[in-house]
Amino acid sequence: MIDRLLGRAELKERIEELEEEKRHLERRAEAEEERRSDAVADRQRAEERVNELEHRIESLEERLNRTESEEESVEFRRVSDLRGPRVADALGRFRAIESDDPEGLLTAFVPDEDAVPTSVAEWFGDRARLVRRAAPAVVVADDTGAVSAALSPPIEPESFDRWDDAFRLEDAWFRPTGRFAFALVRSDTFALGVYEGDERVDFEGFTSEVKEAHSKGGFSQGRFERRREGQIDDHLKKATAALADLGERDADGDDSPADPPIDRTIVVGERSVLGEMREYADVTDRSDATGKPREALDDAFRDFWTTRIRAI
């Protein structure tokens, strides 16, 4: 009664409300503090994880650098480009090596870096990376380690690998043998020779007028390009006709002792025109030989029949 008269009841109720609000705020503050604590802990764990990953990255980068450094340190002992009689001499030296062990000498053809035979990978170990760099190549090695080399053949054989008592090195892979046709095709030059071994016994060649690149733009540029492409097409038609005629003459049976049949046709030239020639060729390869047809053919022939020997 007295409290109500003096207004104390309302004050006590207000105090209780404020105390309840205070407790509520204290609980909120405690919860917020816990959340902040959890956030700090999460941040610390994240920072620790970041540091851990950074250390792992540094470690992997060091390993990568060491690996690259080691790979760079493994080099071919010697690299030589051989032509003509020097190729014959080198092949003769390899063929002179014989083994009393029927599986003492390894020969393999590695067509590309992703096709290294198991026998080669196991024998060369860390040096197999050099074999991959040399591919396509015929690889030779002996079981004493005295012989170890990769030879790049102008004519690539089918893939093989074998241990034997002698190296398998066929002349037809490395040297001009038999009777064959060899042609150089460029967008403005054609040269075709028939060879018996390394001797040319027949020749045909011509050049075509093909406009040089046009520097102006606009309609005239488009018209110029169409004209130039037409000139190149006409030139390639003449070149394919010459190759087709060569094949037809051979198919007609003109194979008298004085004029035996052609064993194979090799066509080299610009990458952009080789696709047009594949139908008429057994082997194609790029060549940047230029000049008059006869001289350009000689340069292309010499470059094609070059064997690179890498000592591993």
C-alpha positions in Angstrom: 0.0 0.0 0.0 2.7 2.4 1.0 4.8 1.5 -2.0 1.9 2.2 -4.3 1.2 5.4 -2.6 4.7 6.6 -2.9 5.1 5.2 -6.4 7.6 2.7 -5.4 5.8 -0.2 -7.0 6.2 1.3 -10.5 9.8 2.0 -9.8 10.4 -1.6 -8.7 8.7 -2.9 -11.8 10.8 -0.5 -13.9 13.9 -1.7 -12.1 13.0 -5.3 -12.8 12.4 -4.5 -16.4 15.7 -2.8 -16.7 17.5 -5.6 -14.9 15.9 -8.1 -17.3 17.0 -6.0 -20.2 20.4 -5.7 -18.7 20.6 -9.5 -18.4 19.4 -9.8 -22.0 22.1 -7.4 -23.2 24.7 -9.2 -21.2 23.7 -12.5 -22.9 23.8 -10.8 -26.2 27.2 -9.4 -25.4 28.5 -12.8 -24.3 27.1 -14.4 -27.5 28.7 -11.6 -29.6 32.0 -12.1 -27.8 31.8 -15.8 -28.5 31.1 -15.1 -32.2 34.0 -12.8 -32.3 36.1 -15.4 -30.6 35.0 -18.0 -33.1 35.7 -15.5 -36.0 39.1 -14.9 -34.7 39.7 -18.6 -34.4 38.4 -19.2 -37.9 40.7 -16.4 -39.2 43.6 -17.9 -37.4 42.9 -21.3 -38.8 42.6 -19.8 -42.3 45.9 -17.9 -41.9 47.6 -21.1 -40.7 46.2 -22.9 -43.8 47.4 -20.2 -46.1 50.8 -20.3 -44.6 50.9 -24.1 -44.9 49.9 -23.9 -48.6 52.5 -21.2 -49.2 55.2 -23.4 -47.8 54.0 -26.3 -49.9 54.0 -24.1 -53.0 57.5 -22.9 -52.3 58.6 -26.5 -51.8 57.1 -27.6 -55.1 58.6 -24.7 -56.9 62.0 -25.5 -55.5 61.5 -29.1 -56.7 60.4 -27.9 -60.1 63.4 -25.6 -60.4 65.7 -28.5 -59.5 64.1 -30.7 -62.0 64.3 -28.1 -64.8 67.9 -27.4 -63.8 68.7 -31.1 -63.9 66.9 -31.5 -67.3 68.9 -28.6 -68.7 72.1 -30.1 -67.5 71.4 -33.3 -69.5 72.6 -32.5 -73.0 73.6 -34.5 -76.1 77.3 -35.2 -76.1 77.6 -34.3 -79.7 75.3 -33.3 -82.6 76.3 -33.8 -86.3 74.6 -33.3 -89.6 75.8 -35.8 -92.2 75.2 -35.9 -96.0 76.3 -38.1 -98.8 79.4 -40.2 -98.3 79.6 -39.2 -94.6 76.2 -40.8 -94.0 77.4 -44.1 -95.6 80.6 -44.0 -93.5 78.6 -43.5 -90.3 76.2 -46.3 -91.1 79.1 -48.5 -91.9 80.7 -47.9 -88.5 77.5 -48.8 -86.7 77.0 -51.9 -88.8 80.6 -53.0 -88.1 79.6 -53.4 -84.4 78.6 -57.0 -83.6 77.8 -58.7 -80.3 78.5 -62.3 -79.2 75.4 -61.9 -77.1 72.3 -62.4 -79.3 70.6 -59.6 -77.3 73.6 -57.2 -76.8 72.6 -54.4 -79.2 69.4 -52.4 -79.1 67.8 -50.7 -82.1 64.4 -48.9 -82.0 62.5 -46.3 -84.0 60.9 -43.7 -81.8 58.3 -41.8 -83.9 57.5 -39.1 -81.4 58.2 -38.0 -77.9 55.1 -39.8 -76.5 55.9 -43.1 -78.1 59.2 -44.2 -76.4 59.3 -48.0 -76.2 59.6 -49.6 -72.8 63.0 -51.2 -73.8 64.4 -47.7 -74.6 63.0 -46.0 -71.5 64.3 -48.7 -69.2 67.8 -48.8 -70.8 68.3 -45.0 -71.1 66.7 -44.1 -67.7 67.1 -40.3 -67.1 68.6 -39.9 -70.5 65.3 -41.1 -72.1 64.4 -37.4 -72.1 67.1 -36.9 -74.8 65.5 -39.7 -76.8 62.2 -37.8 -76.6 63.9 -34.6 -77.8 65.5 -36.4 -80.7 62.3 -38.1 -81.9 61.5 -39.1 -84.6 64.8 -41.0 -84.5 66.3 -44.4 -84.8 68.0 -45.1 -81.5 71.0 -47.4 -81.1 72.7 -48.6 -77.9 74.8 -51.5 -76.7 74.6 -53.3 -73.4 78.1 -52.0 -72.3 77.1 -48.4 -72.7 79.9 -47.8 -75.3 77.4 -46.9 -78.1 74.5 -44.6 -77.5 73.0 -42.4 -80.3 69.9 -41.2 -82.1 69.8 -40.9 -85.8 67.1 -38.9 -87.6 66.2 -40.8 -90.8 64.9 -38.9 -93.9 62.5 -41.8 -94.5 60.8 -42.9 -91.3 60.3 -46.7 -90.9 57.5 -48.4 -89.0 57.9 -48.3 -85.2 60.0 -51.2 -83.8 62.4 -52.0 -81.0 64.6 -55.1 -80.5 67.7 -56.4 -78.8 69.8 -58.3 -81.3 73.4 -59.1 -82.1 73.6 -56.3 -84.7 72.0 -52.9 -85.3 69.2 -52.7 -87.8 70.0 -49.7 -90.0 68.6 -50.0 -93.5 70.0 -47.9 -96.3 66.5 -46.9 -97.6 65.8 -45.0 -94.4 68.9 -42.8 -94.7 70.2 -42.7 -98.3 68.7 -42.3 -101.8 68.4 -45.9 -103.1 66.6 -47.5 -106.1 64.7 -45.5 -108.7 62.5 -42.8 -107.2 60.9 -39.4 -108.0 61.7 -36.3 -105.9 59.7 -33.1 -106.3 59.8 -29.6 -104.8 56.5 -27.7 -104.8 56.1 -24.1 -103.9 53.3 -21.7 -104.6 55.2 -20.4 -107.7 57.9 -23.0 -108.4 57.8 -26.7 -109.3 60.7 -29.0 -109.9 60.6 -32.8 -110.4 63.5 -35.1 -110.8 63.8 -38.9 -111.3 66.8 -40.4 -109.5 68.7 -43.6 -109.6 70.4 -43.6 -106.2 71.8 -40.1 -105.8 72.0 -39.5 -109.6 69.3 -37.5 -111.3 68.4 -39.0 -114.7 65.4 -36.9 -115.6 64.1 -33.4 -114.8 61.1 -31.2 -115.3 60.5 -27.8 -113.8 58.7 -24.5 -114.3 57.8 -21.3 -112.5 54.5 -19.4 -112.5 53.7 -15.8 -112.1 52.2 -15.2 -108.7 51.6 -11.6 -107.6 53.4 -10.5 -104.5 51.6 -9.4 -101.3 49.4 -6.3 -101.8 49.7 -3.5 -99.2 46.6 -1.6 -100.0 43.3 -2.2 -98.3 39.6 -2.0 -99.4 38.0 -3.5 -102.5 41.3 -3.6 -104.4 42.8 -5.7 -101.7 40.1 -8.3 -101.9 40.3 -8.4 -105.7 44.1 -8.7 -105.5 43.9 -11.6 -103.1 41.4 -13.5 -105.3 43.6 -13.0 -108.3 46.7 -14.2 -106.4 44.8 -17.3 -105.1 43.7 -18.0 -108.6 47.3 -17.9 -109.9 48.4 -20.2 -107.1 45.6 -22.7 -107.9 46.6 -22.7 -111.6 50.2 -23.4 -110.7 49.3 -26.2 -108.3 47.0 -27.8 -111.0 50.0 -27.9 -113.3 52.2 -29.4 -110.6 49.6 -32.1 -109.7 49.2 -32.9 -113.4 52.9 -33.5 -113.7 52.9 -35.8 -110.7 49.9 -37.6 -111.9 51.4 -38.1 -115.3 54.5 -39.5 -113.7 52.4 -42.0 -111.8 50.4 -42.9 -115.0 53.6 -43.5 -117.0 54.8 -45.8 -114.3 51.5 -47.7 -114.1 51.4 -48.2 -117.8 54.2 -50.7 -117.5 57.0 -48.7 -119.0 59.5 -50.9 -117.1 62.1 -51.9 -119.6 65.6 -52.6 -118.3 66.7 -49.2 -119.4 63.8 -47.5 -117.6 62.8 -49.5 -114.5 59.7 -48.5 -112.5 59.7 -45.8 -109.8 59.9 -47.2 -106.3 58.4 -44.2 -104.5 57.7 -40.5 -104.9 58.9 -37.9 -102.4 57.4 -34.4 -102.4 58.8 -31.5 -100.3 57.9 -27.9 -100.2 55.8 -25.2 -98.5 53.5 -26.5 -95.7 50.6 -24.5 -97.3 50.7 -26.5 -100.6 51.8 -30.0 -99.4 48.3 -31.0 -98.6 47.5 -30.7 -102.4 50.3 -33.2 -103.1 49.7 -36.0 -100.6 47.6 -38.0 -103.0 50.6 -38.3 -105.3 53.4 -38.8 -102.7 54.6 -41.7 -100.6 56.6 -39.2 -98.4 56.1 -35.5 -97.8 58.3 -33.0 -95.9 58.7 -29.3 -95.5 61.4 -27.4 -97.4 62.3 -23.8 -97.7 64.5 -24.2 -100.8 64.1 -21.3 -103.2 65.5 -20.1 -106.5 65.3 -21.4 -110.0 63.7 -24.9 -110.3 66.8 -26.9 -111.0 69.0 -25.2 -108.3 66.1 -25.2 -105.8 65.6 -29.0 -106.4 69.3 -29.6 -105.7 69.1 -27.7 -102.5 65.9 -29.5 -101.4 67.4 -32.9 -102.3 70.5 -32.2 -100.3 68.6 -31.0 -97.2 66.1 -33.9 -97.3 68.9 -36.5 -97.4 70.6 -35.2 -94.3 70.9 -37.3 -91.2 71.3 -35.7 -87.8 73.2 -37.9 -85.4 72.9 -37.1 -81.7 75.3 -38.8 -79.3 73.4 -39.5 -76.1 
